[in-house]
Amino acid sequence: MGFPDASTLRFRPATDDDSPGIVALVGLCFSEYPGCVLHVDEEEPGLLTPSSSFARFWVLTDDAERVFGCIACTEHDVDGAPGVELKKCYLHPAFRGRGLASGMVRLVETHARDADRMRIELWSDTRFTQAHAVYEHLGYRRTGGERDLHDLSATREFHFQKELAS
């Protein structure tokens, strides 16, 4: 089965049944970067139960329910104010450059506004430069914060934040 037309894809809340598709998508995205490996059981067990492991988790699917994109968020204070953390933003390479990643980020921003959580933060692997460009285009700014995850991929991350307008 080939790729669907991007115009037929839709966003919907994830269920735990989406886990195999989400894991396959994240693994595909990780494979684009040397040394970046996905160990679900050891480092990303939330991908096995997306609907209960995050405040919100969405997938981008076709009519056959194949997963081509995903994004999630958790809720917590960001610099002392109610906020959300944007997480698990991955898009199949065949669908990049079509505005779908921006649409996924808007899902998180809409959820944050609806929950009166006007600060959003995210951490992104230093290797994911294309994602950084998308985040910066959407108004996220690097804070200068960096962290090492001490994981199997030797991940180092940059910190980004955005203050939403009411």
N, C-alpha and C positions, 0 to 999 in steps of 0.2 A: 504494500500500500504506500503510495507517494504522499507528498506533503499537501495539505489542504491549502486553499487560497486563504491568505491572511484575513480577508474580510469575513470569513465564516467562523473565525475563532471567537470564543466568548470567555469572559471572566466569570467565575463562580466560586463560592466558598468550597474549600477543600474538605474532603472526608478522609477518614483513615484508609479507605479503599484506594485512594489516590497515591498512597505511599510508594508502590513500585514505580509508577510513572515519575514521581517527584525524585526518587533516588536515581533513576536512570538519567533524568535531565541534569541533576546536579553533578553526577559522575561525568556526563558528557562535557559539561562546562568546565569542570576541573581538569579534564584531560587536555584542554587547550594550553595548559601552563605546565612546563617542566617541573617536576617535583611536587605538584599539587595532587594529592590523592584523597579519596573519599573512603573513610572507615566509619560506616554508619553506626555499628554497634558500639564502637569505642569512643567516637567523637561527635556523632550527630544522631543520637537515638531519637530525638524529636521528629526526625523525618519519617519515622515509622508510625507515629501517631500525630500527624499534623493538626488535626482538628482539636485535639485536647492539649497539645504542647505549647500553643501560642494563643495570644488573645484573639488574633484573627490570622487566617491563612487562606490565600486565594490561589487558584490555578487558572491557567489559560488553556482551554481545551477545544478540541474539534467535536464534530457530531459523534465520532466513535469514542469519545472520552479519552483520547490520547493527550497527555500533558506536554505542552510546548513552552510553558512559562509558569513561574510561581513567585509569590512574594508573601511575606508574613510580617507580623509585628507583635511585640510584647508591650505591656504598659508598666511604666515606673516613672519616678521623678527624674527629670533631666535638669541638672543645675538648680535643684530645689523647687522646681515647678512641675506640675503634672505634664507628663510627656509620654511619648512612645519611642520604641527603638525599631527601626525598619530592619528587617532581617530576610534572609533567604531569597533575594532578588536574583532570579536566573531566567534567562530567555534562550531558547534554542537558537543556535547560530543562523539557521535558515530564515529566521524572522526578525533579525536585528535590523535597525535602521528604518523601521516603519512606524515608529511612535508607540509601539506596544510596551516597551519598558517604561516610558513616561506614563502610560495609562496605568501600569501596575503601581508605580509610585503614587499616582493620584488616589488609588484605592486606599493606601495607607494614610495619606493626608486627609482624605474625606473621613475616614474612621477617626482619626485624631481630632478633627474639628467637631465631629458629632459627639465625641466623648469629652469635649472641652479640655483637650490635652494639646496645647498649642506649640509645644516644643518637640521636635523630632531629632533623634540622633541615629547615627549608623556607624558601623565599623566595617571597613572594606580592605581586603587583602591588597597589599601594595602592588601586587602583580596585575590587578584587575583595572588597568588604566582606562580601558574603554568605558567601564562602569563609572569610574571617577568623572569622566567627561560628561556623562549623562547626568549624574548627580549635580555637578557644578552648573550645568546648563539649566537645571531645575531649581537653582537657588540655594543648594546646600553648599556650605563653606567648610573648608578644612579648618579645624581648630588648632592644629599643631600637635594634637595628641597622637601618640603612637603606642602600640603595645605588641608584645610577642605572645603568641598563644601557647608556645611550647608543645605543639602538636606534631603529628607524624609528617606534616607538610612543611614544617618550619615556618609557619605563617607569621608574618608581621603585618599589622593593620594600621591604616590611617583612620582618624576620627573625623566625622563630618556632623554638622548640625544645621538645622533650619528652624526659624521662628515663623509660625504660620500667622497670617493676617486673619483677624476675626471676620 
